[in-house]
């Protein structure tokens, strides 16, 4: 089948998964069930639907050759298998049995038992092919060594004389002849007994014509059945419903063999595309580092220097640089973004705070009314009944479903007929890795730069302090002189 066929099949499976996840997360899906039989029916329906999704996803993963699609598919497939195991555990807890009967559910869903068979995922053997070959090789070597030990033990020669060997041969030959003679005599006695019985019963009373008619009837029925089966086989071959076993060349070109060969070819293309994808991850990352690395580094340094200046203007001193454990410069921009969002929503936050206080007060009053007397539980808090346990795999499935809808569902791949890797997606992925690697280098440089700035400011402060002391001394001397002149210029006869 073509690439578009498996893409459509994947789309159908993802739509079914989305519906199942929406049902399980809604209040209707989480509603407790008091009846054990109806609870089992609900879980069984979910189990069968997940099996159908699993079969589609497994076939898609086995045949889709796009390496980046296979990553998302593998994520969804693993989550679906985990969810199947969880539902199986729920059914075992409900029925206390490992074996379940889905006759009613299958008839309602118009399915056959073959539709809910769980195949072994073929990527189990594909991913562990090397380990399986090594294990088989080790077993073959061990068995060969064991057989070699057995043959060496058996080849030990038994020493005997010529006379003893002749006696053994004679004994065996006499025993063989005695067995034949006894068998011959037994057959003679049986023949004599049959003749005696026939003589006592008398001659056969069946007419020769009746006997021949009976024989003809049996033979004609046998020959006609053979002719009918041959004609039926020829008709099936003629209409193309059965391969012709007489011509092996046509048998090789039958549709089933063509499909099998095409599947094997797609598996080989998968491995080839995967190798190209792994090489592209390294090459594109190096290209991004060479082409965009200097610009990314310069922009980071400019942003961090701007942060230094803004913080100094606001607080009067340079800030402390975040450590690597705190995230480095990434923590700076994260806090700036959070602060911007809080500042933008400041007025609304105040209003919401007032409203929130009012609502809390109202809720408290309502709670007092509902509580009623002491010891009485509020109505509808805990309902008895069966509820499925929280799933560990549904969040992963939901995340993979969102990834599919954001990237692959509406992606135009008309130009990617061979379904090779998408370079733009790799660039988006690797650009973040390059930025994080460059950020580590920039953090080291900017820490040193900040240290130098702080040291330079301390030196400037020290120089200004010394100058201030000297100027203070000079001003103090002038003041003393002024005092003396003031004393001299004082009028002693002011009261006269």
C-alpha positions as CSV (number, residue, x, y, z in Angstrom):
1,X,0.0,0.0,0.0
2,X,1.0,3.6,-0.5
3,X,2.2,6.2,2.0
4,X,-1.1,8.1,1.9
5,X,-3.0,4.9,2.9
6,X,-1.1,4.5,6.1
7,X,-1.3,8.2,6.8
8,X,-5.1,8.0,6.5
9,X,-5.1,5.0,8.8
10,X,-3.0,6.8,11.4
11,X,-5.4,9.8,11.2
12,X,-8.4,7.5,11.9
13,X,-6.6,5.9,14.8
14,X,-5.7,9.3,16.3
15,X,-9.3,10.5,15.9
16,X,-10.5,7.4,17.8
17,X,-7.9,8.0,20.5
18,X,-9.1,11.6,20.9
19,X,-12.7,10.5,21.3
20,X,-11.7,7.8,23.9
21,X,-9.6,10.3,25.9
22,X,-12.4,12.9,25.8
23,X,-14.9,10.3,27.0
24,X,-12.7,9.1,29.9
25,X,-12.0,12.6,31.1
26,X,-15.6,13.8,31.1
27,X,-17.8,13.5,34.2
28,X,-19.9,10.9,32.3
29,X,-16.9,8.6,31.9
30,X,-15.8,9.1,35.6
31,X,-19.3,8.5,37.0
32,X,-19.3,5.7,39.6
33,X,-21.2,2.5,38.6
34,X,-23.0,0.5,41.3
35,X,-23.9,-2.5,39.1
36,X,-20.9,-4.8,38.5
37,X,-22.2,-6.2,35.3
38,X,-22.8,-2.8,33.7
39,X,-19.4,-1.6,34.9
40,X,-17.7,-4.6,33.2
41,X,-19.6,-3.9,30.0
42,X,-18.3,-0.3,30.1
43,X,-14.7,-1.4,30.6
44,X,-15.0,-4.1,28.0
45,X,-16.2,-1.7,25.4
46,X,-13.3,0.6,26.1
47,X,-10.9,-2.4,26.0
48,X,-12.2,-3.6,22.6
49,X,-12.0,0.0,21.1
50,X,-8.4,0.3,22.4
51,X,-7.6,-3.1,20.8
52,X,-8.9,-1.8,17.4
53,X,-6.8,1.4,17.8
54,X,-3.7,-0.7,18.7
55,X,-4.0,-2.9,15.7
56,X,-4.2,0.1,13.4
57,X,-1.3,1.9,15.1
58,X,0.9,-1.3,15.0
59,X,0.4,-1.7,11.3
60,X,1.1,2.0,10.7
61,X,4.3,1.8,12.8
62,X,5.4,-1.3,10.9
63,X,4.9,0.3,7.4
64,X,5.4,4.1,7.7
65,X,8.9,5.0,6.6
66,X,9.1,8.6,7.8
67,X,11.5,8.6,10.7
68,X,10.0,11.6,12.6
69,X,6.5,10.3,12.2
70,X,7.6,7.0,13.7
71,X,8.8,8.8,16.8
72,X,5.3,10.2,17.5
73,X,3.7,6.9,16.5
74,X,5.9,4.9,18.9
75,X,4.9,7.3,21.7
76,X,1.2,6.8,21.0
77,X,1.6,3.0,20.5
78,X,3.4,2.5,23.8
79,X,0.7,4.6,25.6
80,X,-2.1,2.5,24.0
81,X,-0.5,-0.8,25.1
82,X,-0.2,0.6,28.6
83,X,-3.8,1.6,28.7
84,X,-4.8,-1.8,27.4
85,X,-3.0,-3.4,30.4
86,X,-4.7,-1.0,32.8
87,X,-8.2,-1.9,31.4
88,X,-7.3,-5.6,31.6
89,X,-6.4,-5.2,35.2
90,X,-9.8,-3.4,35.9
91,X,-11.7,-6.3,34.2
92,X,-9.8,-8.9,36.3
93,X,-10.6,-7.0,39.5
94,X,-14.3,-6.9,38.5
95,X,-14.7,-10.5,37.5
96,X,-12.0,-12.1,39.6
97,X,-10.9,-14.1,36.5
98,X,-8.2,-13.9,33.8
99,X,-10.6,-15.0,31.1
100,X,-13.4,-12.9,29.9
101,X,-16.4,-13.4,27.5
102,X,-17.2,-10.6,25.1
103,X,-20.0,-12.3,23.2
104,X,-22.6,-9.6,23.9
105,X,-20.3,-6.7,23.4
106,X,-19.0,-8.2,20.1
107,X,-22.5,-8.7,18.8
108,X,-23.5,-5.2,19.7
109,X,-20.4,-3.7,18.0
110,X,-20.9,-6.1,15.0
111,X,-17.4,-7.6,15.4
112,X,-15.9,-11.1,15.2
113,X,-13.5,-12.7,17.7
114,X,-10.7,-12.2,15.0
115,X,-11.1,-8.4,15.3
116,X,-10.0,-8.4,18.9
117,X,-7.0,-10.6,18.7
118,X,-3.9,-8.8,20.0
119,X,-0.9,-9.3,17.7
120,X,2.6,-9.2,19.1
121,X,4.1,-5.9,17.9
122,X,6.6,-6.6,15.2
123,X,9.0,-3.9,16.4
124,X,9.8,-6.1,19.4
125,X,11.8,-8.4,17.2
126,X,13.0,-5.6,14.9
127,X,14.5,-3.5,17.8
128,X,16.1,-6.6,19.4
129,X,17.1,-8.4,16.2
130,X,20.8,-8.2,17.1
131,X,20.3,-9.6,20.6
132,X,18.1,-12.4,19.2
133,X,20.8,-13.4,16.7
134,X,23.5,-13.3,19.3
135,X,21.3,-15.5,21.6
136,X,20.6,-18.0,18.8
137,X,24.3,-18.1,17.9
138,X,25.2,-18.8,21.5
139,X,22.6,-21.6,21.8
140,X,23.8,-23.2,18.5
141,X,27.4,-23.1,19.7
142,X,26.4,-24.6,23.1
143,X,24.4,-27.4,21.5
144,X,27.1,-28.2,19.0
145,X,29.6,-28.4,21.8
146,X,27.2,-30.7,23.8
147,X,26.7,-33.0,20.8
148,X,30.4,-33.1,20.2
149,X,30.9,-34.3,23.7
150,X,28.2,-37.0,23.2
151,X,29.8,-38.3,20.0
152,X,33.3,-38.4,21.6
153,X,31.8,-40.5,24.4
154,X,30.1,-42.9,22.0
155,X,33.2,-43.3,19.8
156,X,35.1,-45.1,22.6
157,X,36.0,-48.5,21.2
158,X,34.8,-51.6,23.1
159,X,37.6,-54.2,23.1
160,X,36.6,-57.8,22.4
161,X,38.1,-60.9,20.8
162,X,37.1,-62.3,17.4
163,X,35.4,-65.3,19.0
164,X,33.2,-63.1,21.2
165,X,32.1,-61.0,18.2
166,X,31.2,-64.1,16.2
167,X,29.1,-65.5,19.1
168,X,27.2,-62.2,19.4
169,X,26.5,-62.2,15.7
170,X,25.3,-65.8,15.8
171,X,23.0,-65.1,18.7
172,X,21.4,-62.2,16.9
173,X,21.0,-64.1,13.6
174,X,19.3,-67.1,15.3
175,X,17.0,-64.8,17.2
176,X,16.0,-63.0,13.9
177,X,15.3,-66.4,12.2
178,X,13.3,-67.6,15.1
179,X,11.1,-64.4,15.0
180,X,10.4,-64.9,11.3
181,X,9.6,-68.6,11.8
182,X,7.2,-67.8,14.6
183,X,5.5,-65.1,12.5
184,X,5.1,-67.5,9.6
185,X,3.6,-70.2,11.8
186,X,1.2,-67.7,13.4
187,X,-0.1,-66.7,9.9
188,X,-0.6,-70.4,9.0
189,X,-2.7,-71.0,12.1
190,X,-4.8,-67.9,11.5
191,X,-5.5,-69.0,7.9
192,X,-6.6,-72.4,9.1
193,X,-8.9,-70.9,11.7
194,X,-10.5,-68.7,9.0
195,X,-11.1,-71.6,6.7
196,X,-12.6,-73.6,9.6
197,X,-15.0,-70.7,10.3
198,X,-16.1,-70.4,6.7
199,X,-16.8,-74.1,6.5
200,X,-19.0,-73.9,9.5
201,X,-20.9,-70.8,8.3
202,X,-21.4,-72.1,4.8
203,X,-21.1,-70.3,1.4
204,X,-21.8,-66.6,0.9
205,X,-25.5,-65.8,0.1
206,X,-24.8,-62.4,-1.7
207,X,-25.7,-62.4,-5.4
208,X,-22.7,-61.5,-7.6
209,X,-24.8,-58.8,-9.4
210,X,-25.7,-57.1,-6.1
211,X,-22.1,-57.2,-5.0
212,X,-20.9,-55.7,-8.3
213,X,-23.6,-53.0,-8.1
214,X,-22.4,-52.1,-4.6
215,X,-18.8,-51.8,-5.7
216,X,-19.8,-49.7,-8.7
217,X,-21.8,-47.3,-6.5
218,X,-18.9,-46.7,-4.1
219,X,-16.4,-46.2,-6.9
220,X,-18.6,-43.8,-8.9
221,X,-19.3,-41.7,-5.8
222,X,-15.5,-41.5,-5.1
223,X,-14.6,-40.5,-8.7
224,X,-17.4,-37.9,-8.9
225,X,-16.3,-36.2,-5.7
226,X,-12.8,-36.0,-7.1
227,X,-14.1,-34.4,-10.4
228,X,-16.3,-31.9,-8.5
229,X,-13.4,-30.7,-6.3
230,X,-11.2,-30.4,-9.3
231,X,-13.8,-28.3,-11.2
232,X,-14.3,-26.1,-8.2
233,X,-10.5,-25.5,-7.9
234,X,-10.3,-24.7,-11.6
235,X,-13.2,-22.2,-11.3
236,X,-11.5,-20.4,-8.3
237,X,-8.2,-20.2,-10.3
238,X,-10.1,-18.8,-13.3
239,X,-11.7,-16.0,-11.3
240,X,-8.5,-15.2,-9.5
241,X,-9.5,-16.3,-6.0
242,X,-6.9,-19.1,-5.7
243,X,-3.3,-19.2,-7.0
244,X,-2.4,-21.8,-9.6
245,X,-0.2,-24.4,-7.9
246,X,0.9,-26.0,-11.3
247,X,2.7,-22.8,-12.4
248,X,5.2,-21.6,-9.7
249,X,6.1,-18.4,-11.7
250,X,2.5,-17.2,-11.5
251,X,2.3,-18.2,-7.8
252,X,5.2,-15.8,-7.1
253,X,3.4,-12.9,-8.7
254,X,0.2,-13.5,-6.8
255,X,-1.2,-10.4,-4.9
256,X,-0.4,-11.9,-1.5
257,X,3.3,-12.5,-2.4
258,X,3.5,-9.0,-3.9
259,X,2.2,-7.5,-0.6
260,X,4.7,-9.5,1.4
261,X,7.6,-8.4,-0.7
262,X,6.4,-4.8,-0.6
263,X,6.3,-4.9,3.2
264,X,9.9,-6.3,3.4
265,X,11.0,-3.5,1.0
266,X,9.4,-0.9,3.3
267,X,11.2,-2.3,6.3
268,X,14.5,-1.9,4.5
269,X,13.6,1.7,3.5
270,X,12.7,2.4,7.2
271,X,16.2,1.5,8.3
272,X,17.8,3.5,5.5
273,X,15.7,6.6,6.3
274,X,16.5,6.2,10.0
275,X,20.3,6.2,9.3
276,X,19.9,9.3,7.2
277,X,17.9,11.0,10.0
278,X,20.5,10.2,12.6
279,X,23.2,11.7,10.4
280,X,21.1,14.8,9.7
281,X,20.7,15.4,13.4
282,X,24.5,15.8,13.8
283,X,25.1,17.7,10.5
284,X,22.2,20.2,10.9
285,X,23.2,20.9,14.4
286,X,26.8,21.7,13.3
287,X,25.5,24.0,10.5
288,X,23.3,25.9,12.9
289,X,26.2,26.3,15.3
290,X,28.4,27.7,12.6
291,X,25.8,29.9,10.8
292,X,23.7,31.1,13.7
293,X,25.9,30.6,16.7
294,X,27.8,34.0,16.6
295,X,24.5,35.9,16.3
296,X,22.9,34.0,19.1
297,X,25.9,34.6,21.3
298,X,26.0,38.3,20.6
299,X,22.2,38.7,21.2
300,X,22.5,36.9,24.5
301,X,25.3,39.1,25.6
302,X,23.5,42.3,24.6
303,X,20.4,41.2,26.5
304,X,22.3,40.3,29.6
305,X,24.3,43.7,29.5
306,X,20.9,45.5,29.2
307,X,19.7,43.6,32.3
308,X,22.8,44.7,34.2
309,X,22.1,48.4,33.3
310,X,18.4,48.2,34.1
311,X,19.0,46.6,37.4
312,X,21.7,49.1,38.4
313,X,19.4,52.0,37.5
314,X,16.6,50.5,39.5
315,X,18.5,49.4,42.6
316,X,21.7,51.5,42.5
317,X,24.0,48.4,42.2
318,X,24.7,45.6,39.9
319,X,22.8,42.3,40.4
320,X,24.1,38.9,41.4
321,X,24.4,36.6,38.5
322,X,22.2,33.4,38.8
323,X,24.2,30.1,39.3
324,X,24.1,27.1,37.0
325,X,21.8,25.3,39.4
326,X,19.3,28.2,39.2
327,X,19.4,28.1,35.4
328,X,21.9,30.8,34.7
329,X,20.8,33.6,32.3
330,X,17.7,31.6,31.4
331,X,16.3,32.3,34.9
332,X,16.8,36.0,34.2
333,X,14.6,36.2,31.2
334,X,12.1,33.8,32.7
335,X,11.6,36.1,35.7
336,X,11.4,39.1,33.4
337,X,8.6,37.5,31.4
338,X,6.7,36.5,34.5
339,X,7.1,40.1,35.9
340,X,5.8,41.6,32.6
341,X,2.8,39.4,32.7
342,X,2.1,40.3,36.4
343,X,2.5,44.0,35.6
344,X,0.2,43.8,32.7
345,X,-2.5,42.2,34.8
346,X,-1.9,44.2,37.9
347,X,-5.1,46.2,38.0
348,X,-7.2,43.3,36.9
349,X,-5.5,41.2,39.6
350,X,-6.5,43.8,42.3
351,X,-10.1,43.7,41.1
352,X,-10.0,39.9,41.0
353,X,-8.6,39.8,44.5
354,X,-11.5,41.8,45.9
355,X,-14.0,39.6,44.0
356,X,-12.2,36.5,45.2
357,X,-12.5,37.6,48.8
358,X,-16.2,38.2,48.4
359,X,-16.6,34.8,46.7
360,X,-14.7,33.1,49.5
361,X,-17.0,34.7,52.1
362,X,-20.0,33.6,50.2
363,X,-18.7,30.0,49.8
364,X,-18.0,29.9,53.6
365,X,-21.6,31.0,54.3
366,X,-23.0,28.4,51.9
367,X,-20.8,25.7,53.4
368,X,-22.2,26.5,56.8
369,X,-25.8,26.1,55.5
370,X,-25.1,22.9,53.7
371,X,-23.2,21.4,56.6
372,X,-26.3,21.5,58.8
373,X,-25.8,19.4,62.0
374,X,-22.5,18.2,63.2
375,X,-21.5,14.7,61.9
376,X,-23.6,14.9,58.8
377,X,-21.7,14.5,55.5
378,X,-22.7,16.9,52.7
379,X,-24.9,15.3,50.1
380,X,-23.2,14.0,46.9
381,X,-19.6,14.2,48.2
382,X,-18.8,10.4,48.1
383,X,-20.9,8.1,45.9
384,X,-20.4,4.4,46.2
385,X,-19.7,2.4,43.1
386,X,-17.0,1.3,40.8
387,X,-14.6,3.8,39.4
388,X,-11.6,3.2,37.2
389,X,-8.2,4.0,38.8
390,X,-6.3,7.1,37.4
391,X,-4.3,6.2,34.3
392,X,-0.5,6.6,34.1
393,X,-0.5,6.5,30.3
394,X,-3.3,8.9,29.3
395,X,-1.3,12.0,29.8
396,X,1.4,10.7,27.5
397,X,-1.2,9.7,24.9
398,X,-2.8,13.2,25.2
399,X,0.6,14.8,24.7
400,X,1.4,12.7,21.6
401,X,-2.1,13.4,20.2
402,X,-1.5,17.1,20.5
403,X,1.9,16.8,18.8
404,X,0.2,15.0,15.9
405,X,-2.5,17.6,15.5
406,X,0.0,20.5,15.7
407,X,2.6,19.1,13.4
408,X,1.5,16.2,11.2
409,X,-2.3,16.3,10.8
410,X,-2.4,19.3,8.3
411,X,1.2,19.2,7.1
412,X,1.7,19.5,3.4
413,X,4.0,16.7,2.2
414,X,3.4,16.8,-1.5
415,X,7.1,17.5,-2.1
416,X,8.3,14.8,0.2
417,X,7.1,11.8,-1.8
418,X,9.9,9.5,-0.5
419,X,8.9,10.3,3.1
420,X,12.4,11.3,4.2
421,X,13.2,13.4,7.2
422,X,11.9,17.0,7.5
423,X,14.9,19.4,7.8
424,X,12.8,22.3,9.2
425,X,11.6,20.2,12.2
426,X,15.2,19.2,12.9
427,X,16.3,22.8,12.8
428,X,13.6,23.8,15.3
429,X,14.7,21.0,17.6
430,X,18.5,21.6,17.3
431,X,18.3,25.4,17.5
432,X,17.1,25.1,21.1
433,X,20.0,22.7,21.9
434,X,22.5,25.0,20.4
435,X,21.1,27.9,22.3
436,X,21.4,26.0,25.6
437,X,25.0,25.0,24.8
438,X,25.9,28.6,23.8
439,X,24.1,29.9,26.9
440,X,26.5,28.0,29.2
441,X,29.5,29.6,27.5
442,X,27.9,33.1,27.6
443,X,27.1,32.7,31.3
444,X,30.8,32.0,32.1
445,X,31.8,35.1,30.1
446,X,29.2,37.4,31.6
447,X,29.9,36.3,35.1
448,X,33.5,37.3,34.6
449,X,32.4,40.6,33.0
450,X,30.0,41.3,35.9
451,X,32.8,40.6,38.4
452,X,35.1,43.0,36.6
453,X,32.4,45.7,36.5
454,X,31.9,45.3,40.3
455,X,35.6,45.5,40.9
456,X,36.0,48.6,38.8
457,X,33.1,50.3,40.7
458,X,34.7,49.5,44.0
459,X,38.0,51.0,42.9
460,X,36.2,54.2,41.8
461,X,34.4,54.4,45.2
462,X,37.8,54.0,47.0
463,X,39.4,56.9,45.0
464,X,36.4,59.2,45.6
465,X,36.5,58.4,49.4
466,X,40.1,59.5,49.7
467,X,39.5,62.7,47.8
468,X,36.5,63.5,50.0
469,X,38.7,63.1,53.2
470,X,41.4,65.5,51.9
471,X,38.8,68.2,50.9
472,X,37.2,67.9,54.3
473,X,40.5,68.6,56.1
474,X,41.0,71.8,54.1
475,X,37.5,73.1,54.8
476,X,38.0,72.4,58.5
477,X,41.2,74.6,58.7
478,X,39.4,77.6,57.1
479,X,36.7,77.3,59.7
480,X,39.1,77.6,62.6
481,X,40.6,80.8,61.1
482,X,37.2,82.2,60.8
483,X,36.5,81.5,64.5
484,X,39.7,83.3,65.5
485,X,39.0,86.3,63.4
486,X,35.5,86.4,64.9
487,X,37.0,86.6,68.4
488,X,39.3,89.4,67.4
489,X,36.5,91.4,65.7
490,X,34.2,91.2,68.7
491,X,33.0,94.5,70.2
492,X,33.7,94.6,74.0
493,X,31.8,97.9,74.5
494,X,28.5,97.0,72.9
495,X,26.5,97.8,76.0
496,X,27.7,101.3,76.3
